[in-house]
């Protein structure tokens, strides 16, 4: 079964960011965090990559207490409130959601002194305090958990950039429960963002560290039981009216990269079924964007990142495929026709294949090559390096209105879909698959730029319906392949269930042809929103 089938229907059920986010200050934190162990921390302290002539600051013990309402309202809005004690000083910190254009390593941040180990939101300023009070809505703030960390600080001067390195070792504490943490944090204080990403790439190559997307606060809320990482779907992008093609490169690619990385916690911590799917959707969206930007602004790095995104998506494929196959069996023939021992035997083998595929997916997330891909792409965006590949008339395209580029790109893809889709029902599977890929590209492009065009949703729905119709037909062929793959391992006891599943998919393929015919008509009738 192809994992992209039914993508939007599933994604629609996922949690979305709060409709009324808290307005935080313009101050921000740009930080990259690595997980390691005690041995890795010792190696990092001795690493030439992190040495400096200046002495380390004395090792300090930091106690940070995190607060929220009993119902966790601040956390639900992506806000973390803590008071940190350093010697005899108390610092209240307020951190907010990452700006999408800088995701996934940036947060809004404010810090102010308070007299004791209790929060006082009035010290955040009148406007911010009003926003926080709106969220809190009169509820008390209570201690949720705390972190107890021993920290060494070191400052690196890298050209025109100053990067603070924190070596942390300690615990997250919830009641009598303690979760160890050992981290290396890189925090850009001044200078060029690309310098931060370049240093992080070198560290990932040289040391036994893993890129970690979850903050201490997020891990603390997970330990309390009030939070489990959930899959993250694509955000709706908003562009200013005067956005240029140059602006669009940064916004669109950042969005897709954030969706990919934001699904790591759900994959690693809970193995949520939808997390792998959303990671693959993110990588397909990224590849679509890299392709149409490369067409307009030829740059070799667009191609390099596109190839790497495809490699990662392909490695995640088996995990998603077994998820989808298991879902088909459990929600369809097993539930509605004939539950029993034969299905148990079949699903036991499916689960074995699925577990093996998930182990590969977990390793992929922790692979230094995946870390390198993410950090190098962020560095590429920070430098706006695509500009360096352009010359002459190509440079003028940078200031082309993004809305104009979007309309031309959608028109080109729409015409291609109409041409390739002629006689769709009679086409062989390979050619139908090619049409389906074109539809995916149209759909993602239309979603990226939907804010430019009134009435974009009906067109996107028509494209999705046709894409799903083709996906349903692909399901039958994929299910047959999966069954043959596990036939010997499942044994004769699963033969009855396998036959029922094949019959179920065969019936579905017949129905899919009728649905596909209607979806094709609907697509042709729907007026493109950019015209």
PyMOL commands that set and color helices and strands:
alter all, ss='L'
color gray80, all
select helices_A, chain A and resi 7-11+38-46+48-50+73-76+100-102+121-124+126-136+193-206+216-224+245-262+264-270+273-296+300-331+333-336+341-366+368-383+385-389+393-399+402-420+424-426+429-448+450-452+456-490+492-525
alter helices_A, ss='H'
color red, helices_A
select strands_A, chain A and resi 28-35+60-68+80-86+89-95+106-114+142-158+161-174+177-190+210-211
alter strands_A, ss='S'
color yellow, strands_A
deselect
rebuild
show_as cartoon
